[in-house]
Structure formats: structure tokens, C-alpha cells
């Protein structure tokens, strides 16, 4: 049985930062995520989120 037949080959849709920000409390959730990432030492991901937020004028 192949992956497609077994239903195991599913692609998850990605949610955009703009979609998250558009939700109630979305901007605050993004800011919390940036803080969590920085606290864990994952600066490159935090920087990417901040850059996209700046590009969308969400700060």
C-alpha cells in the first residue's frame, strides 16, 4: 500500500503571519512567540518574525 493510498502523505497548510495577526489577540501572540524564541536562544526565528511584522506594519 502506497503512502497516498494509506492517507499518510498529507501536506499541512502553512498559516501566514498576517493570518495570525488578523485573529483577536494575534499580534500579542506573535510578540509572546518572539519572546519565547529569544528566551530559548533561537534568535534567527525571532528575527524573521520581527522582520515580517515590520514589513506588515504590525509593530
HUSUL-V999819 format. One record per pair of residues at least 6 apart in sequence whose ideal C-beta (glycine too) atoms are under 7 Angstrom apart, sorted by sequence separation. I is the first residue (numbers start at 1). J is the second residue. D is the distance in Angstrom with one decimal. If there is no record, write none. Layout:
BEGIN
((I | J | D) (I | J | D))
END
This chain:
BEGIN
((3 | 9 | 3.9) (20 | 26 | 4.7) (21 | 27 | 5.2) (53 | 59 | 5.5) (37 | 45 | 4.9) (38 | 46 | 4.8) (20 | 29 | 6.6) (21 | 30 | 6.3) (37 | 46 | 4.0) (20 | 30 | 6.0) (34 | 46 | 4.6) (17 | 30 | 6.8) (34 | 49 | 5.3) (33 | 49 | 6.6) (34 | 50 | 6.0) (30 | 49 | 6.2) (30 | 53 | 6.3) (27 | 58 | 5.7) (17 | 49 | 6.7) (17 | 52 | 4.8) (21 | 56 | 6.8) (17 | 53 | 6.7) (21 | 58 | 5.2) (18 | 56 | 5.8) (17 | 56 | 6.9))
END
